[in-house]
Amino acid sequence: MNNFYSPDETYYPRWLTTVLRETIDTYPVVVLTGARQVGKSTLLRNATPFSAWQYQSMDSFDVLEQAERDAPALWAGVDRVVLDEVQRVPRLLLAVKQTVDQAPGRVRFVLSGSANLLLMRQISESLAGRAIYLVLAPMTRGEMQRTSPPQVLREILAGNWPEDAVLPEPMPDPIPFMLRGLLPTLLRYPEPTTWPRWWDGYVTTYLERDLRQLSQVDNLVDFRRGMALLALRTGQVLNQSDIARDAGLSQSTMHRYINLMEATHLFERLPPFTASHTTRLVKSPKACWNDPGLAIFLSGYFTEEELRSAREYGAFFETLIYHHLRVLASLMSPPGRLHYWRTRTGAEVDFVLVHGRKLLAIEVKSTERPRYDDCHGLSQFLAATPDAVGGVLLHTGSEVRRMGEKIIALPWTAVTG
């Protein structure tokens, strides 16, 4: 067992923990956000050193009342504090700011919540210059297996390419992994028949609790219909007008709904890569759900057989890879950024990882036997962007193979752990 991990077998340590430890040594306030039930509270209650800090959750009515009446009393006499579900008391941030300013370097805070504080209109104090913001994503395959983060993308960016090989072990089937989803609680439910019911409860709680805390949504049925239509378009260029029309909603209403889904970390808009000044590029963002299990459930696929034959299967698999790529990018220092690339003539690459001035193009194919034709988009991107480090083709087979001078095919597990 890697000593990076806790001996407590009931807790699955998260890759972000190392970044969290490093940032709290530098910044007086770290804001940890993430979707509902992604594991924020569990991390802060179990990971060293935060498990020894004073922990206060706004889910407690007593703590909530105290936070609204006299917030500094919550951390009186201590210098290391975790404040959980802070989105429930926006004025709490002002008290934190005042404490940090009055005693620089003495008190350290970790603020946690289920909504992105940077996108919440209620938050008037940005803690600018005092805080750093981290996002805890759903679990990775490697975290579920208690393995360290894969380093292959860092190595390729550094110019170190893997050797050609055929992995001895068969590749796992991604279908059960995608269908279940990536939230920690789902690990308690090994039977696939229980997963749709769990996701139904998750969505209901999200609609009836989280949304009502953030914004007034007049019609939850309309909102859920918008979620379903957006889920069917994961991995596609986002056409907000089409979704609004299909949902029977105005464009402004659909835009607001998408913003709310993004603020609560269910969904992200992946921006296009636009460094080329000579190629006509698509400039709309791409729709990306943060957990393939949620997107699959909302799309109406509840069994392995349904998912395996789904028209959107390739997009769901791409969503699974996107999740792992964004987690790996967040662990870089400074964090890497993800984009996609598509020209007006149809040439495209699923993802472009940007780290400083280094670019790495990544294509995802649900095939066990990668072919040179599968690298066509990568080749076009490299021709248009000759300074890029290279391209990676992720596939479902077990082969590691150079497909060109600057292109390599890798099994999908190379980035998932």
Residue pairs with C-beta under 8 A, 6 or more apart in sequence:
1 7
1 146
2 146
2 147
2 148
4 13
4 18
4 148
5 13
5 146
6 13
6 46
6 47
6 48
8 46
11 42
11 46
12 39
12 139
12 143
12 144
12 146
12 184
12 187
13 43
13 46
13 47
13 143
13 146
14 39
14 43
14 47
14 136
14 139
14 143
15 140
15 142
15 143
15 148
15 149
15 327
15 331
16 43
16 134
16 136
16 137
16 327
16 330
16 331
17 43
17 47
18 331
19 134
19 330
19 331
20 30
20 32
20 43
20 47
20 50
20 110
20 134
21 49
23 30
23 132
23 134
24 30
24 108
24 110
26 132
27 130
27 131
27 132
28 100
28 104
28 105
28 107
28 108
28 109
28 130
28 131
29 96
29 100
29 108
29 109
29 110
29 111
29 127
29 130
29 131
29 132
30 109
30 110
30 111
30 131
30 132
30 133
30 134
31 110
31 111
31 112
31 113
31 117
31 127
31 131
31 132
31 133
31 134
32 40
32 43
32 44
32 110
32 111
32 112
32 113
32 134
32 135
32 136
33 40
33 112
33 113
33 114
33 115
33 116
33 117
33 133
33 134
33 135
33 136
33 265
34 40
34 114
34 135
34 136
34 137
34 265
35 114
35 138
35 183
35 264
35 265
35 266
35 290
35 291
36 114
36 202
36 205
36 206
36 210
36 264
37 183
37 184
37 185
37 202
38 136
38 137
38 138
38 183
38 184
38 265
39 136
39 139
39 183
39 184
40 84
40 112
40 113
40 114
40 136
41 57
41 84
41 112
42 184
43 50
43 136
44 50
44 51
44 53
44 55
44 82
44 84
44 110
44 112
45 51
45 55
49 80
50 82
50 110
52 80
53 78
53 80
53 81
53 82
53 110
54 75
54 78
54 80
54 81
54 82
55 82
55 84
56 63
56 67
56 74
56 75
56 81
56 82
56 83
56 84
57 63
57 83
57 84
57 85
58 64
58 67
58 83
58 84
58 85
58 86
58 88
58 89
58 92
59 84
59 85
59 88
63 74
64 88
64 89
66 73
66 74
67 74
67 89
67 92
68 89
68 91
71 89
71 91
71 92
71 95
71 96
72 95
72 98
72 99
74 81
74 83
75 81
75 99
75 107
75 109
78 107
79 106
79 107
79 108
80 107
80 108
81 107
81 108
81 109
81 110
82 109
82 110
82 112
83 92
83 96
83 109
83 110
83 111
83 112
84 112
84 113
85 112
85 113
85 114
86 92
86 93
86 111
86 112
86 113
86 117
87 113
87 114
87 115
87 117
87 120
87 213
87 214
88 113
88 213
90 120
90 122
90 123
90 124
93 111
93 117
93 123
93 125
93 127
94 125
96 109
96 111
96 127
97 125
97 127
97 130
99 107
99 109
100 107
100 109
100 130
101 130
111 117
111 131
114 210
114 264
114 265
115 210
115 213
115 214
115 263
115 264
115 265
116 135
116 262
116 263
116 264
116 265
117 123
117 133
118 126
118 133
119 259
119 262
119 263
120 214
120 263
134 330
135 265
135 330
137 265
137 290
137 323
137 326
137 327
137 330
138 181
138 182
138 183
138 290
138 291
138 323
139 182
139 183
139 184
139 187
140 149
140 182
140 323
140 324
140 327
140 416
140 417
141 177
141 324
141 413
141 416
141 417
142 148
142 149
142 150
142 416
142 417
143 417
144 187
145 417
147 417
148 417
149 327
149 328
149 331
149 417
150 328
150 414
150 415
150 416
150 417
152 162
152 410
152 414
152 415
153 325
153 328
153 353
153 360
153 392
153 415
154 332
155 161
155 162
156 162
156 360
156 389
156 390
156 392
156 408
157 353
157 355
157 358
157 360
157 389
159 389
161 390
161 402
161 408
162 400
162 408
162 410
162 414
163 400
164 400
164 401
164 402
165 399
165 400
166 398
166 399
166 400
167 398
167 399
167 400
167 411
169 398
170 398
171 368
171 396
171 397
171 398
171 411
171 412
171 413
172 413
174 317
174 320
174 396
174 412
175 304
175 307
175 308
176 192
176 304
177 320
178 292
178 293
178 296
178 307
178 316
178 317
178 320
179 192
179 195
179 293
179 296
179 301
179 303
179 304
179 307
180 186
180 189
180 192
180 195
180 293
181 195
181 199
181 291
181 292
181 293
181 294
181 296
181 297
182 291
182 292
182 293
182 323
183 202
183 291
183 293
185 198
186 195
186 198
186 293
189 195
189 198
192 303
192 304
195 293
195 297
195 302
196 297
196 302
199 293
199 294
199 297
200 297
202 294
203 224
203 227
203 294
203 297
203 298
206 264
206 266
207 217
207 220
207 223
207 224
208 220
210 264
211 217
211 220
211 223
211 260
211 264
214 260
214 263
214 264
215 256
215 260
217 223
217 257
217 260
222 247
222 248
222 249
222 253
223 257
223 260
225 247
225 248
226 243
226 247
226 249
226 254
226 257
226 258
227 257
227 261
227 266
227 298
228 298
228 299
228 300
229 243
229 246
229 247
230 243
230 258
230 261
230 267
230 287
230 289
230 298
231 289
231 294
231 295
231 296
231 297
231 298
231 299
232 298
232 299
232 312
233 239
233 243
233 287
234 287
234 288
234 289
234 292
234 295
234 312
234 315
234 316
234 318
234 319
235 286
235 287
235 288
235 312
235 314
235 315
235 316
235 318
235 319
235 322
235 350
236 286
236 287
236 315
237 282
237 284
237 285
237 286
237 287
237 342
238 269
238 284
238 285
238 286
238 287
239 284
240 251
240 254
240 255
240 258
241 251
243 254
244 250
244 251
244 253
244 254
244 255
247 254
249 257
258 267
258 269
261 267
262 268
262 269
265 290
266 289
266 290
266 291
266 294
267 287
267 288
267 289
267 290
268 288
268 289
268 290
268 326
269 285
269 286
269 287
269 288
270 285
270 286
270 287
270 288
270 322
270 338
270 339
270 340
270 351
271 285
271 339
271 340
272 281
272 282
272 283
272 284
272 285
272 286
272 339
272 340
272 341
272 342
273 281
273 339
273 340
273 341
273 352
273 354
273 359
274 281
274 283
275 359
275 385
276 384
276 385
278 384
279 343
279 384
280 343
280 344
280 345
281 341
281 342
281 343
281 344
282 342
282 343
282 344
286 340
288 319
288 322
289 295
289 319
290 323
291 323
292 316
292 317
292 319
292 320
292 323
295 316
295 319
296 307
296 316
299 310
299 312
301 307
301 310
307 313
307 316
310 316
313 366
314 366
317 364
317 366
317 396
317 412
318 350
318 364
320 416
321 350
321 351
321 362
321 364
321 394
321 412
321 415
321 416
322 338
322 350
322 351
324 415
324 416
324 417
325 338
325 351
325 353
325 362
325 415
326 338
328 336
328 415
329 335
329 336
329 337
329 338
329 353
329 355
330 336
332 355
334 356
336 353
336 354
336 355
337 353
337 354
337 355
338 351
338 352
338 353
338 354
339 351
339 352
339 354
340 348
340 349
340 350
340 351
340 352
341 347
341 348
341 349
341 352
341 361
341 377
341 381
342 348
342 349
343 380
347 376
347 377
347 380
347 381
348 377
349 361
349 362
349 363
349 377
349 378
349 380
349 381
349 391
350 362
350 363
350 364
350 377
351 361
351 362
351 363
351 364
352 359
352 360
352 361
352 362
352 381
353 359
353 360
353 361
353 362
357 387
358 389
359 385
359 387
359 388
359 389
360 388
360 389
360 390
360 391
360 392
361 377
361 378
361 381
361 382
361 385
361 388
361 390
361 391
361 392
362 391
362 392
362 394
363 374
363 375
363 377
363 378
363 391
363 392
363 393
363 394
364 394
364 412
365 374
365 393
365 394
365 395
365 396
366 395
366 396
367 374
367 395
367 396
367 397
368 395
368 396
368 397
368 398
369 395
369 397
369 399
370 393
370 395
370 397
370 399
370 401
370 403
370 409
372 403
372 404
374 393
374 395
374 409
375 391
375 393
375 403
375 404
375 407
375 409
378 391
378 392
378 393
378 407
379 391
379 404
379 407
381 388
381 391
382 388
382 390
382 391
382 406
382 407
388 406
389 406
390 406
390 407
390 408
391 404
391 406
391 407
391 408
392 407
392 408
392 409
392 410
393 403
393 407
393 408
393 409
393 410
394 409
394 410
394 411
394 412
394 414
394 415
395 409
395 410
395 411
395 412
396 411
396 412
397 411
398 411
399 409
399 411
400 408
400 409
400 410
400 411
400 414
401 408
401 409
402 408
402 409
403 409
